[in-house]
């Protein structure tokens, strides 16, 4: 089972979806905004890849947070914030056969899916 997590209007998510479809890879799309996230999902990603890999500090959502809030969050608070505001998560997140990937690189996806 392959699940792609992201938001539908993200250019990188669109690129990823196109790659999956062009390469005949079945997947389920989970929209952060419409479908929400569970804390267990966020914890799984952070445990596997590290919080710094999952958290998008370059995006407008992070920059829009008050500095006092950004500066005073511990790891548990950041994980809770990722559930509350999932656009803080780097996109897309791909879960495939127990593997978790963040971001899109065609070569990485080709290796993961065994596409020549």
C-alpha positions as CSV (number, residue, x, y, z in Angstrom):
1,X,0.0,0.0,0.0
2,X,1.3,3.4,-0.9
3,X,0.0,6.6,0.6
4,X,1.0,10.1,-0.5
5,X,0.4,12.8,2.1
6,X,0.3,16.5,1.3
7,X,-1.9,19.3,0.1
8,X,-3.5,19.3,-3.3
9,X,-2.3,22.8,-4.4
10,X,1.4,22.2,-3.6
11,X,3.5,22.1,-6.8
12,X,5.8,19.4,-5.4
13,X,2.8,17.2,-4.5
14,X,1.4,17.7,-8.0
15,X,4.8,16.7,-9.5
16,X,4.9,13.6,-7.3
17,X,1.4,12.6,-8.2
18,X,2.2,13.0,-11.9
19,X,5.3,10.9,-11.5
20,X,3.4,8.1,-9.7
21,X,0.6,8.1,-12.3
22,X,3.1,8.2,-15.3
23,X,4.9,5.2,-13.8
24,X,1.7,3.3,-13.1
25,X,2.1,3.3,-9.3
26,X,-1.2,2.9,-7.4
27,X,-1.5,5.2,-4.4
28,X,-3.9,6.8,-2.1
29,X,-3.8,10.5,-1.6
30,X,-4.3,11.9,1.9
31,X,-4.8,15.7,1.9
32,X,-3.5,17.2,5.2
33,X,-6.0,20.0,5.1
34,X,-9.1,18.1,4.2
35,X,-8.4,14.7,5.9
36,X,-6.4,16.0,8.9
37,X,-3.6,14.0,10.6
38,X,-3.4,11.9,13.7
39,X,-0.6,12.4,16.3
40,X,0.5,8.7,15.7
41,X,1.2,9.5,12.0
42,X,3.3,12.6,12.9
43,X,5.1,10.6,15.7
44,X,5.9,7.8,13.2
45,X,7.4,10.2,10.7
46,X,9.4,12.1,13.3
47,X,10.7,8.9,14.9
48,X,11.8,7.5,11.6
49,X,13.3,10.7,10.0
50,X,13.8,13.2,12.8
51,X,11.7,16.2,13.7
52,X,14.0,18.6,11.8
53,X,13.5,16.6,8.6
54,X,9.7,16.7,9.0
55,X,9.3,20.3,10.1
56,X,9.2,22.9,7.3
57,X,10.8,26.1,8.7
58,X,11.0,27.7,5.3
59,X,7.3,27.9,4.7
60,X,4.9,30.8,5.3
61,X,3.1,28.9,8.1
62,X,6.3,28.7,10.2
63,X,7.2,32.3,9.5
64,X,3.6,33.4,10.4
65,X,3.9,32.0,13.9
66,X,4.7,34.5,16.6
67,X,8.4,34.4,17.4
68,X,7.6,33.8,21.1
69,X,5.6,30.7,20.1
70,X,8.3,29.3,17.7
71,X,11.1,29.9,20.2
72,X,9.4,28.3,23.2
73,X,8.3,25.0,21.8
74,X,9.9,21.7,22.9
75,X,9.8,18.6,20.7
76,X,6.4,17.4,22.1
77,X,4.9,20.9,21.5
78,X,6.3,20.9,17.9
79,X,4.8,17.5,17.2
80,X,1.5,18.7,18.5
81,X,1.7,21.8,16.4
82,X,2.4,19.6,13.3
83,X,-0.9,17.9,13.9
84,X,-2.7,21.2,14.5
85,X,-1.2,22.9,11.5
86,X,-0.1,20.2,9.1
87,X,1.1,22.7,6.5
88,X,4.2,22.9,8.8
89,X,5.2,19.5,7.4
90,X,7.5,19.3,4.5
91,X,5.8,17.9,1.5
92,X,5.0,15.4,0.2
93,X,5.3,12.5,2.6
94,X,5.2,9.1,1.0
95,X,4.7,5.9,2.8
96,X,5.4,2.8,0.7
97,X,5.9,-0.7,2.1
98,X,7.1,0.5,5.4
99,X,9.4,3.2,3.9
100,X,8.9,6.8,4.6
101,X,10.1,9.6,2.3
102,X,9.8,13.3,2.5
103,X,10.1,15.5,-0.6
104,X,10.3,14.4,-4.2
105,X,13.3,13.3,-6.2
106,X,12.5,11.2,-9.3
107,X,15.6,9.1,-8.9
108,X,14.8,8.2,-5.3
109,X,11.3,7.3,-6.2
110,X,12.5,5.2,-9.2
111,X,14.8,3.2,-6.9
112,X,12.1,2.8,-4.2
113,X,9.5,1.6,-6.7
114,X,11.9,-0.4,-8.9
115,X,11.2,1.7,-12.0
116,X,13.9,1.7,-14.6
